[in-house]
């Protein structure tokens, strides 16, 4: 069973920083593309950042230059460092694992962690 456990959310003021962590089940992390998504009420979940390998990363335009995604394969953990936070970054943040096996991909989600940025 694949499990993703996020942590690190909370309340922060505009301009502040938070680091989100997502620990994945052992055995799947190394063959997974990892990503962070976010969702606000009434809106679709959107991609924030994705990491394929240490050098292959993708970011939403809205977070480029402020957020950094990284992974530690030894710890089965993906991180999202969020700096210069804005009110519009307020959302529930979800970790996603795209697990590759035999040429096919399966998606798994964490339970989400709330980030609130106050003005």
N, C-alpha and C positions, 0 to 999 in steps of 0.2 A: 504494500500500500504506500502510495506516494503522499508524503506530508510536507507542507510548506508552512512555516511558522514565522510570521512577521513580528517585529518589535521596533520600538524607537519613535513611534508617533507621539504627539502631544500638542501642547499649546505653546506658541512662540509669537513674539512680536515681529512686526514688519522689519525686514532687514536681518533677522536672526537666522540661525542655522539649526538643522536637525540631521541626524543620520539614521536612516532606516536600515534594518537588517532583516534578512530572510534566510532561515536555515532550512535546507532541504534534506530529504531522506538520503541516507548514505546509499551509494550504489547507483544513483541516477544523475547526480549533479554533474559529473564530468561529461556526460553525453547529453546535456541539456543546454538549450539556449535559454537564457534567463531574462526576465523583463520586469519592469515596474509599470503599473498602470494606475490610473486614478479615476475616481467617479464622484460626481456631485449629484444631489437629488434632481431627478428629472432629466438628466443628461446621460449620454452613452459613456461607457467606460472608454478611456482614451489612453493610448500609449504615451508613457513619459520617457522611458529609456529602455534600451535593450542591449544586452551584451552577449556576443557569440563567443569571442575569445578575448583575451586581455587587450588586444589592439583593434578589435572589430566591435565598435559600439555605435549606437544610433540614438539620437535624441529628438524629442519634439522641439519645434522651433521656439516654443514658449519658454523652454527651460535651458536652452543652449547657453553655455557660459556661466550658468549658475548651479546646475546639478551635475554630479559625476557618478556614474555607475561603475562598480568594480566587483570583482569576484575573487574569492579565495577557495580554490578547489580543495585544498587540504582541510578546510573547515566546512565545506559544503554550504558556503554562505555567499550571498550576493548582497551588496550594500548600495544604498543610494544616499550620497552626501548632498544635502540641499542647503545652499547658501543664498544669501540675499533674498530671503523668502518674501513673497508678496501675498496680499490678501487673497488674490485669485488662485493661489496654490492650495487653498483650503479644500480638502477632499478626503475621501477614504482612499488610501493607497493599497494596492494589491500587488502581490508578487505572483509571477506566472512562470511556470517551467514548461518548456516545449521539449519533451523527451523523445529522442530519436531511438528507434529500435527496428532493425530489419528493414530500413528504408521508409518506414512510416513514422508519423509524429503523433504524439498524444499530448494534450494540454492539461495542466493542473494549476489550480489556483489556491492561494492562501486565503485566510479568513478576513484579511484587511486590517489596516491600522489607521486610525483617524489622525489627521493633521489639521490643526486649526491655526491660522495666522491672523493675529489681531492687529488692528491699526492703532 
